[in-house]
Amino acid sequence: MDNKILVAASIAAVMLMYSCGKSDETSAVVTEEIELPRVEVDVAHAQEVPQMKEYTATVEAENINNISPATPNRIKKIFVEAGDNVRAGQTLVTLDSSAADQLRINLDQIKREYDRAVQLLEIGAGTQQQVDQLKAQLDAANSQYTNMLENTVLTSPVSGVVTARNYDPGDMTGNLPVLTVGQITPVVKVMINVSETDLPLLRSGMPVDVTFDAFGEEIFPGKIVRLYPTVDPATRTFQAEIRISNPKGRVLPGMFARVGIDLGSKNNVVVPDRAVVKQTGSGNKYVYVLSGGRVSYNRVELGQRLGDSYELLSGINGGDTVVITGQTRLADGVEVEVITH
């Protein structure tokens, strides 16, 4: 009997030890499962944010003049290269003059016949009809010669810069202009693409500041002179034409320009930059918002960067509590523990 009691006591002791071990393991598992992600938070707030927009564009000449003869002709000499500055009236190209020389000979012949007819009329040996006929021929021949002469020597109608040269001496002129001259003083222009949301904020005459990589931080004054009402279906943007003061001709066509426009201010939500999370594999941005102990995954649209904060155009409201650290362990709807300092 004593042996049976001893065996029973031993079995009970072993079972108790086993039970205690399982309890410790289960407790550890439960403790691990209920450990919550720890996060730091901040409060989003609304404030007046200056709406300074920057657009990029390429400089264009104010006016473009294509230098070409009225009729095809062979080029004798081109006096300028692309990039050269030219003045109004400067000779740029000479072409073959054989046709003009022939017209000049014909003009001289008609002129002599006309002068003779006038002399005969004065002494009563000619008729007014003959004089009138020769006068009409003389005027026509003179006009034809003048037109041909103008198309033998090509000059620049404006002061500007040569932006293109399409032929070499000896070539026959064709569909392309021989040269293109852009007028760059006193102004040049740029065309910027404006979103549908920004278009109502712009107006003709609005001042702008323009900078160029070539001139560092120097600011060139300009203004909006025209807003085009047609939308580009590919980009959903409208064009705005800006003219930039350029009295010394320093700004040249083709330069890269940055156009800054003050569109006033808006009362938008601002959050710390640490609150903004970029979704892997896309350009989408998100912010975790804490409410009732759990976080929600809110997609946001960023505005301007403001030091160590971001302006948000949409996604959350002022007063929302946002997560600023610990986002790597979070997902939509997860319960979190807030770290307090």
C-alpha positions in Angstrom: 0.0 0.0 0.0 2.8 2.3 0.9 4.4 1.6 -2.5 1.3 2.5 -4.3 1.1 5.8 -2.5 4.7 6.6 -3.3 4.2 5.9 -7.0 1.1 8.0 -7.2 2.9 10.9 -5.5 5.8 10.7 -7.9 3.5 10.7 -10.9 1.7 13.7 -9.6 5.0 15.6 -9.0 6.1 14.9 -12.6 2.7 16.0 -14.0 2.9 19.2 -12.0 6.4 20.0 -13.3 5.3 19.4 -16.9 2.2 21.5 -16.4 4.3 24.4 -15.0 6.7 24.2 -18.0 3.8 24.4 -20.5 2.3 27.3 -18.7 5.5 29.3 -18.9 5.8 28.6 -22.7 2.2 29.5 -23.3 2.6 32.6 -21.3 5.6 33.6 -23.4 3.8 33.0 -26.7 0.8 35.1 -25.5 3.1 37.8 -24.4 4.8 37.9 -27.8 1.5 37.9 -29.7 0.0 40.8 -27.8 3.2 43.1 -28.2 2.0 46.1 -30.2 4.0 48.1 -32.8 5.4 51.2 -31.0 5.1 54.5 -32.8 5.6 58.2 -32.3 3.0 60.6 -33.4 2.4 64.3 -34.1 -0.6 66.4 -35.0 -1.3 67.7 -38.5 -2.2 71.4 -38.6 -3.6 73.8 -41.2 -1.7 77.0 -42.0 -1.5 79.6 -44.8 1.1 78.4 -47.3 2.5 80.7 -50.0 1.7 79.2 -53.4 4.9 79.8 -55.3 4.9 77.7 -58.4 7.9 77.0 -60.6 7.6 76.0 -64.2 10.4 75.1 -66.7 10.6 76.1 -70.3 12.9 76.8 -73.2 13.6 80.4 -74.4 12.2 81.3 -77.8 12.8 84.4 -79.9 10.1 87.1 -79.8 9.8 86.9 -83.6 11.2 84.5 -86.2 12.1 85.6 -89.7 12.8 83.0 -92.4 15.2 84.3 -95.0 14.5 82.9 -98.4 14.4 84.0 -102.1 10.9 84.3 -103.7 12.1 81.9 -106.5 14.6 79.0 -106.4 18.1 80.2 -107.1 21.7 79.0 -106.6 23.5 80.3 -103.5 26.8 82.1 -104.1 27.8 83.1 -100.5 26.5 82.9 -97.0 28.1 85.6 -94.7 26.9 84.3 -91.3 26.7 81.2 -89.2 24.2 79.9 -86.7 24.6 81.9 -83.4 25.9 85.1 -85.1 24.3 88.4 -84.1 23.0 90.4 -87.1 21.5 93.9 -87.5 18.5 95.0 -89.5 19.5 95.5 -93.2 22.7 93.5 -93.0 23.5 91.4 -96.1 23.3 87.7 -95.2 23.3 85.8 -98.5 24.1 86.5 -102.1 22.7 84.3 -104.9 23.4 83.8 -108.6 22.8 87.1 -110.4 22.7 86.0 -114.0 18.9 86.3 -114.2 19.0 89.7 -112.6 21.8 90.8 -115.1 19.7 89.7 -118.0 16.7 91.7 -116.7 19.0 94.7 -116.2 20.0 94.6 -119.8 16.4 94.4 -120.9 15.5 97.3 -118.6 18.2 99.5 -120.1 17.0 98.7 -123.6 13.4 99.7 -122.8 14.7 102.8 -121.0 16.5 103.9 -124.2 13.5 103.3 -126.3 11.3 105.2 -124.0 13.7 108.2 -123.8 13.8 108.2 -127.7 10.0 108.2 -127.9 9.8 111.1 -125.5 12.3 113.1 -127.6 10.4 112.4 -130.8 7.2 113.4 -129.2 8.7 116.7 -128.2 9.7 117.6 -131.8 6.4 116.3 -133.2 7.8 113.2 -134.8 6.2 110.7 -132.3 2.9 109.9 -130.7 1.7 110.0 -127.1 0.4 106.4 -127.5 3.8 105.1 -128.3 5.2 107.0 -125.2 2.5 105.5 -123.0 3.1 102.0 -124.2 6.9 102.2 -123.6 6.3 103.8 -120.2 4.1 100.8 -119.2 6.8 98.4 -120.4 9.5 100.4 -118.5 7.5 100.3 -115.3 6.9 96.5 -115.6 10.6 95.8 -116.5 11.8 97.9 -113.6 9.5 96.2 -111.1 10.6 92.8 -112.4 14.3 93.7 -112.1 13.8 95.2 -108.6 12.1 92.0 -107.4 14.8 89.8 -108.9 17.5 92.0 -107.3 15.9 91.7 -103.9 16.0 87.9 -104.3 19.7 88.0 -105.3 20.9 89.8 -102.2 19.1 88.6 -99.0 19.2 91.0 -96.0 17.9 90.7 -92.4 14.7 92.5 -91.8 15.4 92.7 -88.0 18.2 92.8 -85.5 18.6 89.4 -83.9 20.6 86.2 -83.8 20.9 83.5 -86.5 19.1 80.4 -85.1 19.4 78.1 -88.1 21.3 77.7 -91.4 20.0 75.1 -93.8 22.2 75.4 -96.9 25.8 75.8 -98.1 27.2 77.9 -100.9 26.6 76.2 -104.2 23.3 74.7 -103.1 20.0 75.3 -104.9 17.4 76.9 -102.6 14.4 74.7 -101.9 11.5 74.4 -99.4 13.6 75.3 -96.3 14.7 78.9 -95.6 18.3 79.6 -96.2 18.6 81.2 -92.7 16.4 81.8 -89.8 16.8 85.0 -87.7 15.3 85.3 -84.3 14.6 88.7 -82.8 15.8 88.7 -79.1 15.7 92.3 -78.1 14.2 94.0 -76.3 12.3 90.8 -75.2 12.3 87.1 -75.6 9.5 84.6 -74.7 8.9 81.3 -73.0 5.8 79.1 -73.2 4.9 77.2 -70.0 2.3 74.4 -69.5 -0.2 75.2 -66.7 -2.5 72.7 -65.0 -6.3 73.1 -65.0 -6.2 73.9 -61.3 -3.6 76.7 -61.7 -5.1 78.3 -64.8 -7.8 80.3 -62.9 -5.1 81.8 -60.7 -3.2 83.3 -63.6 -4.0 86.5 -65.5 -2.6 88.5 -68.3 -0.1 91.1 -67.1 0.9 89.0 -64.0 4.6 89.5 -63.1 6.9 86.6 -63.0 10.6 86.0 -62.0 12.8 84.0 -64.4 16.2 82.5 -63.7 18.6 80.7 -66.0 21.2 78.1 -65.2 23.6 80.1 -67.2 23.3 83.1 -64.9 23.0 81.5 -61.5 20.6 83.1 -59.1 20.2 86.4 -61.1 16.5 87.2 -61.6 15.1 88.4 -64.9 11.7 90.2 -64.7 8.9 89.1 -67.0 5.2 89.0 -67.3 2.4 86.8 -68.6 1.1 88.3 -71.9 -1.3 85.6 -73.1 -3.2 82.6 -71.8 -4.2 80.1 -74.5 -7.7 78.6 -74.0 -7.0 75.3 -75.7 -6.1 72.3 -73.6 -3.4 69.8 -74.7 -5.3 66.4 -74.6 -2.1 64.5 -73.9 -1.0 66.5 -70.8 -4.3 68.2 -69.8 -2.5 71.5 -69.6 -2.9 74.9 -71.0 -0.1 77.2 -72.4 0.8 80.6 -71.1 3.1 82.9 -73.0 5.6 84.9 -71.0 7.8 87.7 -72.2 11.1 88.4 -70.5 12.9 91.7 -70.6 16.2 91.3 -72.6 17.5 94.7 -73.6 21.1 93.6 -73.9 20.4 90.4 -75.7 22.0 88.2 -73.0 19.2 85.7 -73.0 19.4 83.5 -76.1 16.9 81.1 -77.8 17.3 77.5 -76.5 18.3 78.5 -72.9 16.7 76.5 -70.1 14.5 78.8 -68.0 12.8 78.4 -64.6 9.7 80.6 -64.2 8.5 81.4 -60.7 5.0 82.7 -60.2 3.4 83.9 -57.0 -0.2 82.5 -56.9 -1.0 83.9 -53.5 -1.6 81.6 -50.5 -3.8 78.7 -49.4 -4.9 77.3 -46.1 -3.6 73.7 -46.4 -2.7 70.9 -44.0 1.0 70.6 -43.0 2.7 67.5 -41.6 6.3 66.6 -40.6 8.2 65.2 -43.5 8.8 62.0 -41.4 5.1 61.3 -41.6 5.1 60.8 -45.4 5.7 57.2 -46.6 6.4 56.3 -50.2 4.6 53.2 -51.4 7.2 50.6 -52.8 7.0 50.2 -56.5 5.0 53.4 -57.2 5.1 57.1 -56.8 2.2 57.2 -54.4 2.6 58.8 -51.0 0.8 57.8 -47.8 0.4 59.0 -44.2 -0.7 56.8 -41.3 -3.4 58.4 -39.2 -4.0 57.3 -35.7 -7.6 57.1 -34.4 -9.0 54.9 -31.6 -5.7 53.2 -31.0 -5.5 52.0 -34.6 -3.9 53.4 -37.8 -5.4 54.0 -41.2 -3.3 54.1 -44.4 -4.2 57.4 -46.1 -3.0 58.3 -49.6 -2.0 62.0 -49.8 -1.1 64.5 -52.5 2.0 66.5 -51.7 2.4 70.2 -52.2 5.5 72.1 -51.4 8.3 71.1 -49.1 8.5 73.5 -46.2 11.8 72.9 -44.4 11.2 69.7 -42.4 7.5 69.6 -43.3 5.3 69.0 -46.3 2.2 70.8 -47.5 -0.6 68.3 -48.3 -3.1 69.1 -50.9 -5.4 66.2 -50.0 -5.7 63.1 -47.9 -6.0 64.1 -44.3 -7.4 66.9 -42.2 -6.0 69.5 -39.8 -6.0 68.1 -36.3 -5.4 64.5 -37.4 -2.9 62.5 -35.4 -0.2 61.2 -37.7 2.5 58.6 -37.2 6.1 60.0 -37.6 8.2 56.9 -36.6 7.7 53.1 -36.6 5.9 52.9 -39.9 7.8 49.8 -41.2 5.8 47.5 -38.9 2.4 49.0 -39.7 -0.5 48.2 -42.0 -3.9 49.5 -42.5 -6.0 48.9 -39.4 -3.2 47.8 -37.1 -3.4 48.5 -33.4 -0.4 50.4 -32.1 1.2 51.6 -28.9 2.2 55.3 -28.8 5.6 56.2 -27.3 5.4 59.2 -25.1 8.4 61.3 -24.0 
